Amino acid sequence: MGAHKMELGYTYWKDDGWYVGYLDEYPDYTTQGETIKEFEAMLHSLYEDIKTFDFSFIRQHGTLAIA
C-alpha cells in the first residue's frame, strides 16, 4: 500500500538573496533557504517539527455558535 501524499500551500519571497517564507497554515513560523530546493526542505522540516512537538502558542481557528 502506498503512502498517502499530502500537499501544503506556502508563501515565499526573496530577501537579500534568500528564499524566505512560511506554510500557509502556520504563518507565524518562517524559514529560509539559499535555493528554492533548500527552502522547501526547510519547510518540510518545519512541518515535521510542528506536528511532532506540542507548540501551545500555535494560533488556532475555531467557530462559535451563537443562539
N, C-alpha and C positions, 0 to 999 in steps of 0.2 A: 504494500500500500504506500503511495507517495505522500510526501509531507504536504500539509496544507500551506499554500503560499498566500501571504497577506501583503497588501500594498498600503503604504502610509504616505500621505502628502507631506511635502516640506516646502519651506520658503527659504530662499537664499539670495545673497548679493555678494559682490566683490568689494573688498575693503583693503586697500593698501596691498593688493596682490594676493589676498587670501579669500577663499570662499567661506562665507560666514552665514549661519542660518540656524533654523530650528525645525523640529517636527511640528506640523500644524496643530496637532492635538496638545502639544506641550510647548507653547511659545515662550514660557519663562526660562527654558533651558536651551541656551545656544551652544553651538560648537563650531569648529572651523577646520579647514584643511588647505594645504597648498595647491592641491589639484581637486577637480570635482570627484574623482575616484576616491581620494583620501577623505574628502569631506563626507561622501556617502558612507564610507566605512566608519567614520566617527559618529554619524547619525545612527547607524546600526548599533554601535557600541552604547551610545546614549540610551537608545530604546531598551536594550537589554538591561542596563543599569536601572532604569525607571521601573521596569517590570520585575526585577529581582529584589530590589530594596524597597523598604517602606518609607517613602517620602511623604511625610504628613503635610508638608507645605505645598503639595501639588494642587493647583486650583481645580476644582470640580464644578460641573454644571448640573443643576437639578431643576425640577419644576415643582411648583406649589399649586395645589388645587384650592381655590377659594370658594366657599359656599355662600 
